[in-house]
């Protein structure tokens, strides 16, 4: 297995799900952690070549950074950093392992996107764009790789208690643990899910996207208004501030 940006929690979950015969072979399992940069394509190809000496059954691509702000006033350097990490980090991981999976005609690519790949979160435009790219890529690969028996899943989580929030105080109270996220991801993979929303919020938004889009629209407007009031601004004050900056 090839883990791009995911920690030992998910690895433990995978091992626990192995059948008893395979688990006996894993009794003396050791992990070889290699530090690399998901944004560095040659480095990712090298890591895949090292892992590819054995079978690569799964790759979990979870490289990413958060971003928030007003698109019109954001500088291009910051935009590129988000796209490089969130989109190209995943692309590099997929491209690195595909030759090995295609030759074996076996494998499963798991790309971690976000609830932002289901609905367009206000004031997170660059982040949303990068995560929509991950979802779109994964859904396209579903058809391209099917003749080779290589499967894909795109995971669209809402709040998971990870380092993306920075200070632990910023973690939302309804966020699920990394362990719980791992369980939900592996359950979805076993069920053969292509698009896999995890956390109740993401599942509700995914369902509303087709069944009740007006509910999502209200949610997004409330989210935008809350972001402004949380920063001590009215919509009018936000408008006036931006007009001075552009």
C-alpha positions in Angstrom: 0.0 0.0 0.0 1.1 3.6 -0.7 -0.1 6.3 1.7 0.3 9.8 0.4 -0.4 12.1 3.4 -2.3 9.7 5.7 -1.0 8.6 9.0 -0.8 5.4 10.9 -4.5 5.4 11.9 -5.7 4.3 8.6 -2.9 1.8 8.2 -4.0 0.2 11.5 -7.6 0.0 10.3 -6.5 -1.7 7.1 -4.5 -4.3 9.0 -7.4 -5.0 11.4 -9.6 -5.8 8.4 -7.3 -8.5 7.0 -8.5 -12.0 7.3 -6.9 -14.3 9.9 -4.5 -15.9 7.4 -3.3 -12.6 6.1 -3.1 -11.2 9.6 -0.7 -13.9 10.7 1.6 -12.8 7.9 1.3 -9.3 9.3 2.2 -10.2 12.8 5.7 -9.0 12.2 4.7 -6.0 10.1 6.9 -3.0 10.2 6.3 0.3 8.6 8.9 2.1 6.5 8.0 5.8 6.6 9.7 7.8 3.8 9.3 11.6 3.9 8.6 13.1 0.5 6.9 16.1 -1.1 3.6 15.2 -2.8 4.1 18.3 -4.9 7.4 17.0 -6.3 6.6 14.6 -9.2 10.1 13.0 -9.5 10.1 12.3 -5.8 6.7 10.7 -6.0 7.7 8.5 -8.9 10.8 7.4 -7.0 8.7 6.5 -3.9 6.3 4.5 -6.1 9.2 2.7 -7.7 10.5 1.7 -4.3 7.0 0.5 -3.3 6.3 -1.0 -6.7 9.0 -3.7 -6.2 6.1 -5.3 -4.3 2.5 -5.1 -5.2 0.8 -1.7 -4.7 -2.8 -2.7 -3.9 -4.0 0.7 -2.7 -2.9 4.3 -2.8 -4.5 6.8 -0.4 -3.9 10.4 -1.6 -4.5 12.9 1.1 -2.1 15.7 0.5 -3.7 19.1 1.0 -3.8 22.5 2.6 -6.7 24.7 3.7 -7.5 28.2 2.3 -10.0 30.9 2.9 -10.4 34.4 1.6 -11.8 36.7 -1.0 -10.7 35.5 -4.5 -10.5 39.0 -6.1 -7.9 40.2 -3.6 -5.9 37.0 -3.2 -2.4 37.0 -4.7 -1.4 34.4 -7.3 1.4 32.9 -5.2 -1.0 31.8 -2.5 -3.4 30.4 -5.1 -0.7 28.4 -6.8 0.4 26.9 -3.4 -3.1 25.6 -2.8 -3.5 24.2 -6.3 0.0 22.6 -6.2 -0.7 20.9 -2.9 -4.4 19.9 -3.3 -4.6 19.1 -7.0 -1.1 18.3 -8.2 -0.3 16.5 -5.0 -3.0 14.0 -5.9 -2.2 13.9 -9.6 1.4 13.1 -8.8 0.4 10.3 -6.5 -2.0 8.8 -9.1 0.5 9.1 -11.9 3.3 7.5 -9.9 1.4 4.3 -9.1 -0.7 3.8 -12.2 2.0 2.0 -14.2 2.3 -0.7 -11.5 -1.4 -1.1 -11.1 -2.1 -1.2 -14.8 0.6 -3.9 -15.4 -0.9 -6.1 -12.6 -4.5 -5.2 -13.7 -5.3 -4.7 -10.1 -5.4 -1.9 -7.6 -7.6 0.8 -5.9 -6.9 4.5 -6.0 -8.5 6.5 -3.1 -8.4 10.3 -3.4 -9.4 12.5 -0.5 -11.3 15.5 -1.7 -13.7 17.4 0.6 -17.3 18.3 1.1 -16.2 21.4 -0.9 -16.2 19.0 -3.9 -20.0 18.6 -3.4 -21.0 22.2 -2.7 -19.1 25.5 -3.4 -18.3 26.9 0.0 -18.2 30.7 0.1 -14.9 32.5 0.8 -13.1 29.2 0.0 -13.0 29.5 -3.8 -9.5 28.3 -4.5 -9.8 25.4 -2.0 -13.2 24.5 -3.7 -11.6 24.6 -7.1 -8.8 22.3 -6.1 -11.1 19.8 -4.4 -13.6 19.8 -7.3 -10.6 18.9 -9.6 -9.8 15.9 -7.4 -13.4 14.7 -7.6 -13.6 15.3 -11.3 -10.3 13.5 -11.9 -11.4 10.5 -9.9 -14.8 10.1 -11.6 -13.2 10.3 -15.0 -10.6 7.7 -14.0 -13.5 5.4 -13.0 -14.2 4.8 -16.7 -10.7 4.9 -18.0 -9.3 2.3 -15.6 -12.3 -0.1 -15.5 -10.9 -2.2 -18.4 -7.8 -2.8 -16.3 -9.7 -3.7 -13.1 -8.3 -0.7 -11.3 -10.9 0.8 -9.0 -11.3 4.4 -7.7 -13.0 6.2 -4.8 -13.1 9.9 -4.0 -13.7 10.6 -0.3 -15.6 13.9 0.5 -15.3 14.5 4.2 -16.8 17.3 6.2 -15.2 18.1 9.6 -12.5 15.6 10.7 -10.2 16.5 13.6 -6.9 16.8 11.7 -4.0 19.3 11.6 -5.7 21.3 8.8 -7.5 23.3 11.5 -4.1 24.4 13.0 -4.9 25.2 16.6 -6.9 22.3 18.2 -9.2 25.1 19.5 -10.4 25.6 15.9 -11.6 22.1 15.6 -15.5 22.1 15.3 -17.3 20.3 18.1 -19.1 18.0 15.7 -15.8 16.9 14.0 -15.2 13.2 14.0 -11.9 11.6 15.0 -9.3 10.4 12.5 -10.0 6.8 13.6 -13.7 7.2 12.9 -12.9 8.7 9.5 -10.7 5.7 8.7 -13.5 3.3 9.6 -16.0 5.2 7.3 -13.5 5.3 4.5 -12.8 1.6 4.6 -16.5 0.8 4.9 -17.2 2.8 1.8 -14.3 1.2 -0.1 -15.6 -2.3 0.8 -19.1 -1.3 -0.5 -17.6 -0.2 -3.8 -18.5 3.5 -3.4 -17.2 5.9 -6.1 -18.2 9.1 -4.4 -18.0 8.7 -0.6 -19.2 11.5 1.6 -18.2 11.0 5.3 -19.4 12.7 8.4 -23.2 13.4 8.7 -22.9 16.9 7.4 -21.3 15.8 4.2 -23.9 13.0 3.7 -26.7 15.4 4.2 -25.2 18.0 1.7 -24.6 15.2 -0.8 -28.2 14.0 -0.6 -29.5 17.6 -0.8 -27.4 18.2 -4.0 -30.0 16.2 -5.9 -33.0 15.9 -3.7 -33.2 19.4 -2.1 -30.8 21.9 -3.6 -32.6 24.8 -2.0 -31.6 23.5 1.4 -27.9 23.6 0.3 -28.4 27.1 -1.0 -29.8 28.3 2.3 -26.9 26.6 4.2 -24.3 28.3 2.0 -25.9 31.7 2.4 -26.0 31.3 6.2 -22.4 30.1 6.1 -21.4 33.3 4.2 -23.3 35.5 6.6 -21.9 33.8 9.6 -18.3 34.2 8.2 -18.9 37.9 8.0 -20.6 38.4 11.3 -17.9 36.3 13.0 -15.4 38.8 11.6 -17.4 41.6 13.0 -18.7 42.8 9.6 -22.1 43.4 7.9 -22.5 42.6 4.2 -22.3 46.4 3.5 -19.1 46.7 5.5 -17.6 43.7 3.6 -18.6 45.3 0.3 -17.0 48.7 1.2 -13.8 47.0 2.5 -13.3 45.0 -0.7 -14.0 48.0 -2.9 -11.1 49.8 -1.2 -8.8 46.8 -1.7 -9.4 46.1 -5.4 
